Amino acid sequence: MRFFKNPNINFLKYRKLFVSLSITLIIACIIITLLEGIEYGIDFAGGTEVAVSVSNPLPTDKIRSVVTKSGLTGVEIKSFGEENQFLIRTMESTNAPELISNSLTKAFPNEKVTIMKVDKIGPKIGSELRAQAFWAVLLAVIVMLIYLAFRFEFIFGLGAIVALVHDVILTFTIAVTLNNLGIFNLEVNLSILAAMLTVVGYSVNDTVIIFDRIRENKERHKGMNFIKLANLSINETLSRTVNTVATTLLALLSLFIFGGPVLQGFAFIMIIGIILGTYSSVYIASAFVIWYLERIKKIDLESGFREVIGAKSE
């Protein structure tokens, strides 16, 4: 199905504007992240996380007051799923579920208190998992760079990596910012890490599709300047991009709406990542290649494609 018939949109006309907006947004999100800090989930912070439900909805403040008086330290409480369900996190790992259950039962004798799940992890393991998560994302980026350097000329591979780093930084910092503002519960845990790694693969795949079309059009339209060639390639793959993004977003929206709190964080990160990945494939990757050829290689792109580094032939 084609949403566009022979589109002729000059995407790269406003590349400098969009690159400036991306840089501004990245700087702003990084500053907010540094100022507000990162909220790690039980996977990375260590401690005990207990999901409880009571027979009737109760104010979160009352639950917090009761649990704090039980003697647990570092207590954090959030709504979890339904109005009568709560997620209680504490730095203590010994007898935390029993203390929470007993204190709530004593404070609310008319309510039935049920422990839904308990997650425990030591602080040393949490620290190791944070380090492993960082290296996992970094290794994924390096492997993608090696693959693209072999598939394309180095500058095209570097352009794809610049777009990929753009997506990873923005997706992560936007998630941290929204979590700090209390808009969504997006604490950094293994589910968020899985979503980030999926975004890495999706972002590169979308960029490779466009660069592949540039390589094909280089042979079909000899002498065409690179900016026109890149615009042509983006337009020719536009229907494919829209189809892929639309169907993927529909599935992710279903997960976000109906998947419950366990899947909502993963789905939301994927939604942000896919939107940013599509945007960067169009505006960031090709814009970086143009900037490199014009500023570093000192090539006049308006004169034609003869002197421009192209993708390797198969």
Secondary structure, DSSP 4 states (H G I P E B T S, - for coil): --S-SS----GGGGHHHHHHHHHHHHHHHHHHHHHH---B-HHHH-EEEEEEEESS---HHHHHHHHHTTT-SS-EEEE-SSTTEEEEEES--SSHHHHHHHHHHHH-TTSPEEEEEEEEE-HHHHHHHHHHHHHHHHHHHHHHHHHHHHHS-HHHHHHHHHHHHHHHHHHHHHHHHHHHTTSS---BSHHHHHHHHHHHHHHHHHHHHHHHHHHHHHHHSTT--HHHHHHHHHHHTHHHHHHHHHHHHHHHHHHHHHSHHHHHHHHHHHHHHHHHHHHHHHHTHHHHHHHIIIIIS---GGG-STTS--PPP-
